[in-house]
Amino acid sequence: MTFQKWMALIVIALIGVSIYGIYPPTQKLKMGLDIKGGLQMNLEVDRDKMQGKSEQEVQEGADRALEILRNRVDGLGISEPVLQREGPSGIVIQLPGLTEVKRARDIILSTAQLEFRMVSTTYHVSDYLDKDNKVDISKLPKDVTYLPGKEKSDYLCEKVLLTGEALVDAQVETDAYGRPQVGFALNAEGGKKFGIITGDNQGRNLAIVLDNKVYSAPTIQSRIGGGKGVITGSFSDEEAKDLALVLRAGALPAPLKVTSQFVVGPTLGADSVKKGTTAAAYGLILVLFFMAIYYRVSGVIANAGLLVNMIYLMGMLAFLGVTITLPGIAGIILTLGLSVDSNVLIFERIREELKVGKTVRAAIDAGYRRALVAIIDTHVTTLISAAVLFQFGTGPIKGFAVNLSLGVALSLFTAVVITKMIFDARKEYQGLSI
């Protein structure tokens, strides 16, 4: 079998693999939140609340926070979320297809600081109310802390006896009346301490505090061994599920603040896709029409190479798991122009060679040889620009750079390999439709 036949088989096989990789496109191609709609949040470690911490400690806090946030987002059941570090203390979160924005934001930003405190029996909230019927914190004893309740009651609590660092699991359960509650389990050391706390304070109220709010304050009836307990508090099913999620994921090691946030609705995303697809379709049709009319049969060959280039590109995006965004679509459209530009250079060179009286074989060889230098220069400079965008850009800019780089490389392959393979088969012709 000749080299040309082997190449033809490889090209056809790659087309088949690419089509397999992108079918069905709704499942195989990953769409960004600017297409599917969703939420993007840019977070940063709140340095004002970490005064006295070194730069290294701030960065380590951001790294640990990223892993905890990843666990929380995974618990939301969102497909293909994007979480990544940005800068020395920043975190970017993208949640494509998200509809419950408030719920996701609350879960992400919850510090999940779990504490166990005894409710004071010596001091009472009613003794420290001011004229506006609010607790005057300045008058509280030194070792007493005022904490609001999840419901209407407020509490004066003593020092922290146990924290959520000892927590190993939290799950949604139901009580005897079918109401949701959150059951938790502590590690061996935490279970031992919890047993001592409940054994020494029978008859008193144990405040279960999350993020400085008392969720429940049950009366200790007897010593609780085994390190297991429950958190009640008139939860809805969703509230209990979210509370269990943030407890399982763990407390954030560093306070975070939102530096920017934007929400893209699915209607807006669908409209952008529709307009972008329409623009790309019109552009592609016009290019195909122009090439077929101006360069005749050779133009049809170039069009075939262009379509193969697009199939290869979409296949690679699917196999590599690249998220397609609107800037990414712009990068794909730009590669169409580069692919056409390469063929135009080659065809014009071949025309020049035919005008000076060269045979079809000589004109094809000379046309490809002389156009190759300009084509490589164009593609390499574009790849350099894409590499700079990828290195210093963020989010959608990187997506644009990735799509452009892949498209440029494939454009070079289709122009120099695929279309040349077809032209080589035409070298024996007496005339050339070009």
C-alpha positions in Angstrom: 0.0 0.0 0.0 1.4 3.4 -1.0 2.1 6.2 1.5 -0.8 8.3 0.1 -3.3 5.4 0.8 -2.0 5.0 4.3 -2.4 8.7 4.9 -5.9 8.6 3.5 -6.9 5.8 5.8 -5.4 7.7 8.8 -7.4 10.8 7.9 -10.6 8.9 7.5 -10.0 7.0 10.8 -9.4 10.3 12.6 -12.6 11.7 11.2 -14.5 8.7 12.6 -12.9 9.0 16.0 -13.7 12.7 16.1 -17.3 12.1 15.2 -17.5 9.4 17.9 -16.0 11.8 20.4 -18.5 14.6 19.8 -21.7 12.6 19.4 -24.1 13.4 21.0 -22.7 17.0 21.3 -25.1 17.9 24.1 -23.5 15.3 26.3 -19.9 15.2 25.0 -19.1 18.9 24.7 -18.7 20.9 28.0 -20.4 24.3 27.9 -19.3 27.2 30.1 -21.6 29.2 32.3 -21.8 32.1 29.7 -23.6 29.5 27.5 -25.5 27.3 30.0 -26.1 30.0 32.5 -24.9 29.8 36.1 -22.9 31.6 38.8 -19.3 32.8 38.9 -17.8 34.0 42.2 -14.3 35.5 42.7 -13.3 35.1 46.3 -10.3 36.3 48.2 -8.9 35.6 51.7 -10.0 38.5 53.9 -6.6 39.9 55.0 -8.2 42.3 57.4 -9.4 39.4 59.5 -6.0 37.7 59.3 -3.8 40.5 60.6 -0.6 39.2 61.9 -0.5 36.2 59.5 2.4 35.9 57.1 2.0 35.8 53.4 2.7 32.1 53.4 0.0 31.4 56.0 -2.5 33.4 53.9 -1.6 31.3 50.8 -1.8 28.1 52.7 -5.2 29.2 54.1 -6.4 29.8 50.5 -5.2 26.4 49.4 -7.0 24.6 52.2 -10.1 26.7 51.6 -10.1 25.6 47.9 -10.3 21.9 48.9 -13.1 22.5 51.4 -15.1 24.6 48.9 -14.5 21.8 46.3 -16.1 19.3 48.7 -19.1 21.7 49.3 -19.7 22.3 45.6 -19.5 18.5 44.9 -22.2 18.0 47.5 -24.5 20.4 45.5 -24.5 17.9 42.7 -23.5 20.4 40.0 -21.9 18.9 36.9 -18.6 20.1 35.7 -17.9 22.9 38.2 -14.7 24.9 37.9 -12.7 25.8 41.1 -9.2 27.2 40.8 -6.8 29.4 42.6 -6.1 32.9 41.2 -3.2 35.0 42.4 -1.7 34.6 45.9 -5.0 34.5 47.8 -7.8 34.3 45.3 -10.3 31.6 44.4 -12.5 31.5 41.3 -15.7 29.4 41.3 -17.8 28.7 38.2 -21.0 26.8 38.5 -22.5 26.2 35.0 -26.2 25.5 34.9 -26.9 26.6 38.4 -30.4 27.8 39.2 -30.4 28.1 43.0 -27.9 31.0 43.3 -28.8 32.1 46.8 -28.6 28.6 48.2 -25.2 27.9 46.6 -23.8 31.3 47.8 -24.9 30.6 51.3 -23.3 27.1 51.3 -20.0 28.4 49.8 -19.6 31.4 52.1 -20.7 29.6 55.3 -17.6 29.4 57.6 -19.2 26.3 59.3 -17.5 27.0 62.7 -19.2 24.4 64.9 -19.0 24.9 68.7 -20.4 23.2 71.8 -21.1 25.5 74.8 -23.0 25.3 78.0 -25.9 27.7 78.4 -25.3 29.8 81.5 -27.4 29.1 84.5 -26.1 32.0 86.5 -26.7 34.8 84.0 -29.9 35.4 81.9 -30.6 37.4 78.8 -33.4 39.3 80.5 -30.9 40.8 83.0 -28.9 42.6 80.3 -31.5 44.2 78.1 -31.3 47.9 77.3 -34.1 50.4 76.8 -34.6 49.1 73.2 -35.0 45.6 74.5 -31.6 44.5 73.1 -28.8 42.8 74.9 -26.1 45.3 76.1 -23.0 43.3 75.3 -20.7 45.8 77.1 -22.3 44.8 80.4 -21.8 41.1 80.1 -19.4 39.2 82.4 -16.0 38.4 81.0 -16.5 34.7 80.4 -20.1 34.9 79.0 -21.0 35.3 75.3 -24.2 36.5 73.9 -25.4 34.3 70.9 -28.6 34.7 69.0 -30.7 31.6 68.3 -31.8 30.3 65.0 -35.3 30.8 66.1 -36.6 33.5 68.5 -34.7 32.6 71.6 -31.3 34.2 72.5 -28.7 32.7 74.8 -25.9 33.6 77.2 -23.3 30.9 76.8 -20.1 29.9 78.6 -16.7 29.1 77.0 -16.3 26.7 74.1 -16.0 23.1 75.3 -15.6 21.3 71.9 -15.3 22.5 68.3 -16.2 21.0 64.9 -12.6 19.9 64.4 -13.6 16.6 66.1 -16.5 16.1 63.7 -16.1 13.2 61.2 -19.6 12.9 59.7 -22.9 14.6 59.5 -26.1 13.2 57.9 -29.7 14.2 57.6 -32.0 12.1 59.9 -35.6 12.3 61.0 -36.9 12.4 64.6 -39.8 10.4 66.0 -42.3 12.7 64.3 -40.7 12.6 60.9 -39.1 16.0 61.1 -35.6 16.5 59.6 -32.6 16.8 61.9 -28.9 16.5 61.5 -27.1 13.6 63.1 -23.3 14.0 63.7 -20.5 11.7 64.7 -17.2 12.7 66.4 -13.8 11.1 66.3 -12.5 9.0 69.3 -11.0 12.0 71.1 -14.0 14.2 70.5 -16.4 11.4 71.5 -14.5 11.0 74.8 -14.7 14.8 75.5 -18.4 14.8 74.5 -19.1 12.0 77.0 -17.3 13.9 79.8 -19.2 17.2 78.9 -22.6 15.5 78.9 -21.8 13.4 82.0 -20.7 16.4 84.1 -23.6 18.7 83.0 -26.8 16.6 83.3 -29.9 18.8 83.6 -28.3 21.7 81.8 -28.7 23.0 78.3 -26.0 22.3 75.8 -25.9 25.0 73.0 -24.9 23.6 69.6 -23.5 26.7 67.8 -22.8 27.1 64.1 -21.3 30.3 62.9 -22.1 32.1 66.1 -25.8 31.2 66.0 -27.4 28.7 68.4 -29.2 26.0 66.3 -30.4 24.1 69.3 -29.9 23.9 73.0 -31.2 20.6 74.2 -31.3 19.6 77.9 -28.8 16.9 78.7 -30.7 14.0 80.2 -27.8 11.6 80.7 -24.3 11.0 79.6 -24.0 10.6 75.8 -21.3 8.1 74.9 -20.1 7.0 71.4 -19.5 10.5 70.2 -22.9 10.8 68.4 -25.6 13.4 68.7 -28.2 15.4 66.8 -28.8 19.0 65.9 -32.5 20.0 65.8 -34.0 23.4 65.0 -37.2 23.3 62.9 -35.3 22.6 59.7 -36.8 22.2 56.3 -35.5 19.2 54.3 -33.2 21.5 52.3 -31.9 23.4 55.3 -31.0 20.1 57.0 -29.3 18.8 53.9 -27.3 22.0 53.5 -26.2 22.0 57.1 -25.1 18.4 57.0 -23.2 19.3 53.8 -21.2 22.2 55.2 -20.4 20.2 58.4 -19.1 17.3 56.4 -17.0 19.5 54.2 -15.5 21.2 57.3 -14.9 24.7 58.4 -13.1 27.2 56.2 -9.5 27.7 57.5 -9.5 31.4 56.5 -12.3 34.0 56.2 -13.2 34.7 52.6 -14.8 37.8 51.0 -16.5 38.1 47.6 -14.6 40.4 45.3 -16.9 40.0 42.3 -19.9 37.9 41.3 -22.1 37.6 38.2 -25.0 35.4 37.3 -25.9 34.4 33.8 -29.4 33.3 33.3 -30.1 30.3 31.1 -32.2 32.4 28.8 -29.4 34.9 28.2 -26.9 32.1 27.7 -29.2 30.3 25.2 -29.7 33.6 23.3 -26.0 34.2 23.1 -25.4 30.7 21.8 -28.2 31.1 19.2 -26.7 34.4 17.9 -23.2 33.1 18.0 -24.2 29.9 16.2 -26.1 31.9 13.6 -23.2 34.2 13.0 -20.8 31.3 12.6 -23.1 29.5 10.2 -23.6 32.5 8.0 -19.8 33.2 8.0 -19.1 29.5 7.2 -21.6 29.4 4.4 -20.2 32.6 2.8 -16.7 31.3 3.0 -17.6 28.0 1.5 -19.5 29.7 -1.3 -16.7 32.2 -2.1 -14.1 29.4 -2.2 -16.2 27.2 -4.5 -17.0 30.1 -6.9 -13.5 31.7 -7.0 -11.3 28.6 -7.0 -13.8 26.2 -8.5 -12.9 22.5 -7.9 -9.8 23.5 -5.9 -12.1 25.6 -3.7 -14.4 22.6 -3.1 -11.3 20.7 -1.9 -10.3 23.5 0.4 -13.9 23.5 1.8 -13.6 19.8 2.5 -10.4 20.4 4.3 -12.1 23.2 6.3 -14.9 20.9 7.4 -12.5 18.2 8.3 -10.6 20.8 10.4 -13.8 21.7 12.3 -14.6 18.0 12.9 -11.1 17.4 14.3 -11.2 20.5 16.4 -14.6 19.6 18.0 -13.4 16.1 18.6 -10.2 17.3 20.4 -12.3 19.7 22.6 -14.5 16.8 23.6 -11.7 14.3 24.3 -9.6 16.9 26.2 -12.7 18.0 28.2 -12.2 21.7 27.3 -15.1 23.9 28.5 -16.5 25.9 25.5 -17.3 29.5 26.3 -18.4 32.4 24.1 -14.7 33.7 23.8 -13.8 30.0 22.9 -16.4 30.0 20.1 -14.7 33.2 18.9 -11.4 31.4 18.8 -13.0 28.6 16.8 -14.4 31.1 14.3 -11.0 32.7 14.0 -9.4 29.4 13.1 -11.8 29.2 10.1 -10.2 32.4 8.8 -6.7 31.0 9.3 -7.6 27.8 7.5 -9.0 29.7 4.5 -6.0 32.0 4.5 -3.6 29.1 4.2 -5.5 27.7 1.2 -5.7 31.1 -0.5 -1.9 31.5 -0.2 -1.4 28.0 -1.7 -3.9 28.5 -4.5 -2.5 31.9 -5.5 1.0 30.4 -5.7 -0.2 27.5 -7.8 -2.0 30.0 -10.2 1.2 32.0 -10.5 3.2 28.9 -11.4 0.6 27.9 -14.0 0.6 31.3 -15.6 4.3 31.1 -16.3 3.7 27.9 -18.2 4.6 25.2 -15.7 2.9 21.8 -15.8 0.3 20.9 -13.2 2.7 18.7 -11.3 5.4 21.4 -11.2 2.9 24.1 -10.3 1.5 22.1 -7.4 4.9 21.3 -6.0 6.2 24.8 -6.4 3.0 26.4 -5.0 3.0 24.3 -1.8 6.8 24.8 -1.3 6.7 28.5 -1.7 3.6 29.1 0.3 4.7 26.9 3.1 7.1 29.4 4.7 4.4 32.1 4.9 1.9 29.7 6.2 4.2 28.4 9.0 5.1 32.0 9.9 1.5 33.0 10.2 0.6 30.0 12.3 3.6 30.2 14.6 3.1 33.9 15.4 -0.6 33.1 16.2 0.5 30.3 18.5 2.9 32.6 20.3 0.0 35.1 20.8 -2.2 32.3 22.1 0.5 31.1 24.5 0.8 34.6 26.0 -2.9 34.8 26.4 -3.0 31.4 28.1 -0.1 32.2 30.4 -1.4 35.6 31.6 -5.1 35.4 31.0 -7.8 34.0 33.2 -11.0 32.1 32.7 -12.6 32.8 29.3 -9.4 34.3 28.0 -7.6 31.0 28.6 -10.5 29.2 26.9 -10.1 31.4 23.8 -6.3 30.7 23.8 -6.8 26.9 24.0 -9.4 26.8 21.2 -7.3 29.1 19.0 -4.1 27.0 19.6 -5.8 23.7 18.8 -7.5 25.3 15.7 -4.3 26.7 14.4 -2.4 23.4 14.8 -5.2 21.5 13.0 -5.4 24.2 10.3 -1.8 23.7 9.5 -2.3 19.9 9.4 -5.3 20.1 7.1 -3.7 22.6 4.7 -0.3 20.9 4.5 -1.3 17.3 4.8 -5.0 16.7 3.8 -5.5 19.1 0.9 -1.9 18.4 -0.4 -2.7 14.7 -0.4 -5.7 15.4 -2.6 -3.7 17.7 -4.9 -1.0 15.1 -5.2 -3.6 12.8 -6.7 -4.3 15.5 -9.3 -0.8 15.9 -10.5 -1.4 13.7 -13.5 -4.2 16.0 -14.8 -3.6 17.9 -18.0 -5.4 20.9 -16.6 -6.3 22.2 -13.0 -9.6 23.8 -12.0 -8.3 26.6 -9.8 
